């Protein structure tokens, strides 16, 4: 489109990339892609309608611009092949600064799983991939898996886990969606794939007495780091932090005046949070302070970065199922809910951003003895 060079023809608005042609009254999107300005008519003279259409037009223009660059193109790959659009997907993932590094890595792993389980997909014409093709791939991928076996793994799994399978589906849908956005295909053939239901992990957690015995076993094991490992186990169970969050805690994160602990978010930006210093957590922090003496505000609260070996040994000595670091986070949430704290509040303490949906799935049915205790309180008024 030849928009001319007369600046007085164009009237700026208070919305970025949205301009109005004074002569016709029509609104236009002006988008910069690869150093060049692209103009697209929004086909309306109504400001509110133009604002609504602007976002979609910007996405479309940038998608076309990205597809035309050498960076987004796999060398020697025809632009109608699935491999070409996989290249665009990976490039968008790399350039998206809002994504956490772990998310970028997961998307790359998911695409690799798709290509491994559907070897001829990258070379196929994306216009000729059908919904039945996608369903056939999905059934085989879930059944057979990628064939990858992690080093030193004890249990060899045949097939793909529900989590890995569902991430592969998301990645495949995203690839086809790019083609749909660009008008290459009309419908996303991967939309009809049914995701695998996640397998619910049954929580086998220690009682309060068993947990205290585990902590005592670790603390008295006789190693130089035994007390510090016991501190780590208690801290994880008393505040619900992830391991990386707990090892990032410093004394400056403890606000005694407000009785709050700042948990630095290490998984996502939204996982940064404030939680109350619960009585057990407060007692633990006071005990550590008394044992070590005054330390710098930037000194780490925990002196160990893990301790799975000592935790395994203690669980075996006490006679309970082995616990992981993440199980201690489950233990925190379970104790809170059993104490009467509502699930949305526990979800915020855990650093979830979904309003409690994940917590409801995980902790909606707690240990059987708690369920039976609650059932005893139900009264239907029968004589």
C-alpha positions in Angstrom: 0.0 0.0 0.0 1.3 3.4 -0.9 0.5 5.7 2.0 2.3 8.7 0.7 4.8 11.0 2.4 2.5 13.8 3.6 2.6 13.6 7.4 -0.4 16.0 7.7 -2.6 13.3 6.1 -2.2 11.2 9.2 -3.7 12.0 12.6 -2.1 10.3 15.6 -4.2 8.8 18.4 -3.5 8.0 22.0 -3.0 4.3 21.1 0.4 3.1 19.9 0.4 2.1 16.2 -3.1 3.4 15.6 -3.5 6.3 13.1 -6.4 8.0 11.3 -6.4 9.2 7.8 -7.8 12.7 7.9 -9.1 12.6 4.4 -11.1 9.4 4.6 -11.6 9.1 8.3 -10.4 5.5 8.2 -8.1 4.1 10.9 -4.9 2.3 10.0 -2.4 0.1 11.9 1.2 1.1 11.5 3.5 -1.8 12.5 7.3 -1.9 12.4 8.6 -5.3 11.3 12.3 -6.1 10.6 13.1 -2.4 10.4 10.3 -1.6 8.0 6.9 0.0 8.5 3.9 -2.0 7.5 0.5 -0.3 7.1 -2.8 -2.1 7.2 -6.3 -0.6 7.0 -8.6 -1.5 9.9 -11.6 -0.9 7.6 -13.5 1.3 10.1 -13.8 5.0 11.0 -15.0 4.2 14.5 -12.2 4.6 17.1 -13.5 1.9 19.5 -13.8 -0.7 16.7 -10.3 0.2 15.4 -8.8 -0.3 18.9 -10.4 -3.8 19.1 -9.1 -4.8 15.6 -5.6 -3.4 16.1 -4.2 -6.2 18.2 -5.2 -8.9 15.7 -3.8 -7.0 12.8 -0.5 -6.4 14.7 -0.1 -10.1 15.3 -0.9 -11.0 11.7 1.6 -8.5 10.3 4.4 -9.5 12.7 3.7 -13.2 12.0 4.1 -12.6 8.2 7.2 -10.6 8.8 8.7 -13.3 11.0 7.9 -16.0 8.4 9.8 -13.9 5.8 13.0 -13.7 7.8 15.9 -16.0 7.5 16.1 -16.5 11.3 12.7 -18.1 11.4 13.3 -20.3 8.5 15.0 -23.7 8.6 17.7 -23.7 6.0 16.6 -25.4 2.8 13.1 -26.1 4.1 10.1 -25.3 1.9 7.8 -22.7 3.4 4.7 -24.9 3.2 6.3 -27.7 5.3 5.5 -28.3 8.9 9.3 -28.0 9.6 9.2 -24.4 8.4 6.5 -23.5 11.0 8.3 -25.5 13.7 11.2 -23.1 13.0 8.9 -20.1 13.5 7.5 -21.5 16.7 11.0 -22.1 18.1 12.1 -18.6 17.1 9.1 -17.0 18.7 9.8 -19.0 21.8 13.4 -17.8 21.8 12.5 -14.2 21.3 9.6 -14.0 23.9 11.2 -12.3 26.8 8.1 -12.9 29.0 8.9 -16.6 29.1 10.9 -18.1 31.9 14.0 -20.0 30.8 12.5 -23.2 32.1 9.4 -22.6 29.9 11.5 -22.1 26.8 13.3 -25.4 27.6 10.1 -27.3 28.1 8.7 -26.0 24.8 11.9 -27.1 23.0 11.7 -30.5 24.7 8.0 -30.9 23.7 8.8 -30.1 20.0 11.6 -32.6 20.1 9.2 -35.2 21.5 6.8 -34.5 18.6 9.4 -34.9 16.0 10.9 -38.0 17.6 7.5 -39.7 17.7 6.4 -38.4 14.2 9.6 -38.6 12.2 8.2 -37.6 8.8 6.2 -34.6 10.1 8.7 -31.8 9.5 8.9 -32.7 5.8 5.2 -32.9 5.2 3.1 -30.2 3.5 1.2 -28.5 6.4 -1.9 -28.1 4.3 -2.2 -31.9 3.9 -1.9 -32.8 7.6 -5.4 -33.9 8.7 -7.1 -34.3 12.1 -7.1 -38.2 11.7 -3.3 -38.0 11.1 -2.9 -36.1 14.4 -5.1 -38.6 16.3 -3.1 -41.5 14.9 0.1 -39.9 16.0 -1.3 -39.1 19.4 -2.3 -42.7 20.1 1.1 -44.1 19.0 3.0 -41.4 20.9 1.2 -42.0 24.2 1.5 -45.8 23.8 5.1 -46.0 22.6 6.8 -42.8 23.9 10.0 -41.4 22.6 12.2 -44.3 23.7 14.3 -42.1 25.9 15.5 -43.6 29.2 17.1 -41.4 31.8 20.5 -42.5 33.2 20.3 -44.6 36.3 16.5 -44.8 36.2 15.1 -47.6 38.3 11.7 -48.0 36.7 11.6 -48.0 32.9 8.4 -46.5 31.6 6.9 -47.6 28.3 5.0 -44.9 26.6 4.8 -41.2 27.3 3.8 -39.7 30.7 0.5 -37.7 30.7 2.4 -34.5 31.5 4.9 -34.9 28.6 2.2 -36.0 26.2 0.0 -33.0 27.0 2.9 -30.6 26.6 3.7 -32.2 23.2 0.1 -31.6 22.1 0.3 -28.0 23.2 3.4 -27.5 21.1 2.0 -29.2 18.1 -1.2 -27.1 18.3 0.9 -24.0 18.5 2.8 -24.9 15.3 -0.4 -25.4 13.4 -1.9 -22.3 14.9 0.9 -20.2 13.3 0.0 -21.6 9.9 -3.7 -20.9 10.6 -2.9 -17.3 11.6 -1.0 -16.8 8.3 -3.9 -18.2 6.3 -2.0 -21.2 5.1 -4.6 -23.6 6.7 -8.2 -23.0 7.6 -8.5 -25.2 10.7 -6.0 -26.4 13.3 -6.0 -30.3 12.8 -4.5 -30.8 16.3 -7.4 -29.2 18.0 -9.3 -32.6 18.0 -6.6 -34.5 19.9 -7.8 -35.5 23.4 -5.3 -34.8 26.2 -4.4 -37.5 28.6 -5.9 -37.2 32.1 -3.1 -36.5 34.6 -2.4 -39.3 37.0 -3.2 -38.2 40.5 -0.4 -38.8 42.9 -1.6 -40.4 46.1 -0.2 -38.4 49.0 1.4 -40.7 51.6 2.6 -38.3 54.2 3.9 -38.9 57.8 1.8 -38.0 60.9 3.1 -35.2 63.1 4.7 -37.8 65.4 6.4 -39.5 62.5 7.6 -36.2 61.1 9.2 -35.2 64.4 10.9 -38.6 64.5 12.3 -38.0 61.0 13.7 -34.6 62.0 15.3 -36.1 65.1 16.8 -38.9 63.1 18.4 -36.5 60.7 19.6 -34.1 63.3 21.4 -36.8 65.3 22.9 -38.7 62.4 26.3 -37.6 63.4 27.4 -35.8 60.2 28.8 -32.3 60.3 25.8 -31.1 58.3 23.1 -33.1 60.1 21.7 -30.2 62.1 21.6 -28.1 58.9 19.8 -30.9 57.0 17.2 -31.1 59.7 16.8 -27.3 59.5 16.1 -27.6 55.8 13.5 -30.4 56.2 11.6 -28.4 58.9 11.8 -25.1 56.9 10.3 -26.8 53.8 7.5 -28.3 55.8 6.8 -25.2 57.9 6.6 -22.7 55.0 5.7 -24.7 51.9 8.5 -23.2 49.8 10.0 -25.0 46.8 13.6 -26.2 47.4 15.1 -23.4 45.2 13.0 -20.8 47.0 14.0 -22.1 50.4 17.7 -22.1 49.5 17.4 -18.5 48.3 16.0 -17.3 51.6 18.2 -14.8 53.5 17.7 -13.2 56.9 16.7 -10.0 55.3 13.6 -11.8 54.0 12.4 -12.2 57.6 10.2 -9.3 58.9 9.7 -9.8 62.6 7.8 -6.5 63.0 5.1 -7.6 60.5 5.5 -11.3 61.2 6.0 -12.0 57.5 8.5 -14.0 55.4 9.2 -12.9 51.9 9.6 -15.9 49.6 11.7 -15.0 46.5 10.0 -16.4 43.4 12.3 -18.6 41.5 9.8 -20.5 39.3 7.8 -17.6 37.9 7.4 -13.9 38.6 4.1 -14.5 40.3 5.6 -17.0 42.7 7.2 -14.1 44.6 5.1 -13.7 47.7 4.6 -12.8 51.4 3.5 -15.5 53.8 2.8 -15.3 57.6 5.5 -16.6 59.9 3.6 -19.5 61.4 4.3 -20.4 65.1 6.4 -23.5 64.1 8.3 -21.5 61.5 8.9 -18.7 63.9 10.3 -21.1 66.6 12.6 -22.7 64.0 14.0 -19.3 62.8 14.6 -18.3 66.5 16.3 -21.6 67.2 18.6 -21.2 64.2 19.5 -17.6 65.2 20.2 -18.7 68.8 22.5 -21.6 67.6 24.5 -19.5 65.1 24.4 -16.0 66.7 23.9 -12.8 64.8 24.5 -13.0 61.0 24.5 -10.5 58.1 21.1 -9.7 56.6 22.3 -11.3 53.3 23.4 -14.5 55.0 21.4 -17.6 53.8 19.0 -19.1 56.3 19.8 -22.6 55.1 23.4 -23.8 54.8 22.7 -26.8 52.7 21.2 -27.0 49.2 19.6 -30.4 49.6 19.7 -33.5 51.7 17.7 -36.2 50.0 20.1 -38.9 51.2 19.7 -38.0 54.9 15.9 -37.7 54.4 15.8 -41.1 52.8 17.8 -42.7 55.6 15.6 -41.1 58.2 12.4 -42.2 56.6 13.7 -45.8 56.4 14.7 -45.6 60.1 11.3 -44.3 61.2 9.5 -46.8 58.9 7.6 -44.5 56.7 7.5 -44.1 52.9 10.3 -42.1 51.5 9.8 -38.4 51.1 11.1 -35.9 48.5 11.7 -32.2 49.0 8.5 -31.5 47.2 6.6 -33.9 49.4 7.4 -31.6 52.3 5.6 -28.8 50.4 2.6 -31.2 50.1 2.9 -31.8 53.9 2.7 -28.0 54.5 -0.4 -27.6 52.4 -2.1 -30.7 53.9 -1.4 -29.5 57.5 -2.8 -26.1 56.6 -6.0 -27.4 55.0 -6.5 -30.0 57.8 -6.2 -27.1 60.3 -9.1 -25.3 58.6 -7.4 -22.9 56.2 -9.3 -22.5 53.0 -7.7 -23.8 49.8 -7.5 -20.4 48.0 -5.5 -19.0 50.9 -3.2 -22.0 51.0 -2.8 -21.6 47.2 -1.5 -18.1 47.6 0.9 -19.2 50.3 2.2 -21.8 47.9 2.7 -19.2 45.2 0.1 -20.5 42.8 -1.5 -17.9 40.4 -4.6 -19.9 39.4 -6.8 -19.0 42.4 -6.6 -22.5 43.9 -7.5 -24.7 40.9 -4.2 -26.8 41.2 -4.5 -26.9 45.0 -8.0 -28.2 44.7 -7.0 -31.0 42.4 -4.1 -32.0 44.6 -5.5 -31.5 48.0 -9.3 -31.7 47.4 -9.3 -35.2 48.9 -6.9 -35.3 51.8 -5.7 -38.3 53.8 -8.4 -40.9 54.5 -8.3 -40.4 58.3 -9.0 -36.7 57.9 -11.9 -37.4 55.5 -13.4 -39.9 58.0 -13.1 -37.4 60.8 -14.9 -34.7 58.8 -17.6 -37.2 57.7 -18.4 -37.8 61.4 -19.5 -34.2 61.7 -22.2 -34.5 59.0 -25.6 -34.6 60.5 -28.8 -35.1 58.4 -31.1 -34.7 61.4 -32.2 -38.3 61.4 -33.6 -39.7 64.7 
